[in-house]
Amino acid sequence: MMRRAATIPLVLLALAACRGNADDALTARGTVEVREVDVAPIAAGRLVSLRVDEGAAVQAGDTLAILSAPTLSADAEVATARVNSTRATLRDLEAGTDPQEIAKAAAELAAKQADATRLAHDRDRLKALADAGAIAPREAEAAATAADVAAAAVTSAREMLSLRKAGTRSNRIAAARADVAQAEGVLAARLATNADFVLIAPIAGVVLNRLAEPGDLVPVGGAVLRIGAMQSPWVRIFVPASVLTSLAVGDSAMIYPPGVGGVVARKASQDDEPPPPNSPNRPGFGRVVAINPRAEYVTRTALTEDERADLLFGVKIEIGERDGRFKPGMPVTVTLQPRRPFQ
């Protein structure tokens, strides 16, 4: 699963950096932003199930989507069968030779010995007849060949009986264990590949966008969902260089909802009655957490004092409230009380 942190593109509805009428408060407008994470597979597949809709709240570890590939199931089944087969072979070798197999080998040796004895007698008898001219020499030669074959069969049967009695050699057991380890490794790789096609929520948050739908073929790294980390909203405003020295990280801020932000901000500067505590228009509290050291929204060079005064610097303000009132993309009004008065 690939993860990518980003921010919602800034939509700056208005920018007003000014001196408050009564208390030198800085008023500016910005947009609520959150950190985003794109949920994407690390292997290509077809999206077969999408379990969440836009706006749904998710927890880290929740199953969000399932993809499939044509050969995944078959590969896993083949690997599982191979593991079972190698494990069975290893168990047989570690258990040693079955007593019934030893008895069978002994019986085969006895039968071979009986055949060899009979054929040896026939060889001697026919040789004597051939020497006397009673039969053709080739009959005696055939009997001798049969006796030799029977003797070789006795030797082979005797060696087999010895192997059965001695049990399985250690090198065969070691080879069988290696086969099991190899098969288990292949199976683990197949199962890991299967897991790559189950998309899990990497963070807790809210589903902002469904970027693919069931039936779509998703490439490697192709985002399926976008999740917003709602527990850490912030606002980015821009202030002119002329007031930058009056701001510092840690300065407090008030964040006002859209529609009433400008009016409420002006009233707040005049010590009017604030909105009720349960009002949806009540302000939120925040603090400055970062001030961009590089200017934005300016020409390539700014040489004169007037041009330098037009430089704008980004200020990031963390919103202290976590009740969900301030949503991503919401335009808000921010008032700051700098630690030093503007010059």
Secondary structure, DSSP 8 states (H G I E B T S, - for coil): -B--EEE-----------B-TTT--EEEEEEEEEEEEEEB-SS-EEEEEE---TT-EE-TT-EEEEEE-TTHHHHHHHHHHHHHHHHHHHHHHHH---HHHHHHHHHHHHHHHHHHHHHHHHHHHHHHHHHTTSS-HHHHHHHHHHHHHHHHHHHHHHHHHHHHHH---HHHHHHHHHHHHHHHHHHHHHHHHHHTTEEE-SSSEEEEEE---TT-EE-TT---EEEEEEEEEEEEEEEEGGGGGG--TT-EEEEE-TTTHHHHHHHHHTT-----TT-TT--EEEEEEEEEEEEESS-S---SHHHHHT-EEEEEEEE---SS-S-TT-EEEEEE--SS---
